[in-house]
Amino acid sequence: MGLLSGLLLLPLAPVRGVRWLTDQVAEAAEKEYYDPAPLMARLAALHRALDEGEIDQAEFEREEEPILHRIQRLQTADEGWHTRHAGGRR
């Protein structure tokens, strides 16, 4: 970028900064939303509770089912995300 174009585009710097910040926040939120680790931890806690007799089999199954569905949706969404972003970021 030349000196003249840099000076002419200087008033747009705050807009570019806000755009960059928004992109960073959106990317971090997407990574957190699609992270299966909290679901896996909850699933492990359920197994532990079942093994220790804190919950019965019916309660375990009732709580396990939505977690497994969520993990499956995340895996499907992750495959779609990788397909959409295979060409790299701009």
Secondary structure as GFF3:
##gff-version 3
##sequence-region A 1 90
A	DSSP	alpha_helix	3	9	.	.	.	ID=ss1
A	DSSP	three_ten_helix	10	12	.	.	.	ID=ss2
A	DSSP	alpha_helix	13	33	.	.	.	ID=ss3
A	DSSP	alpha_helix	37	51	.	.	.	ID=ss4
A	DSSP	alpha_helix	57	84	.	.	.	ID=ss5
###
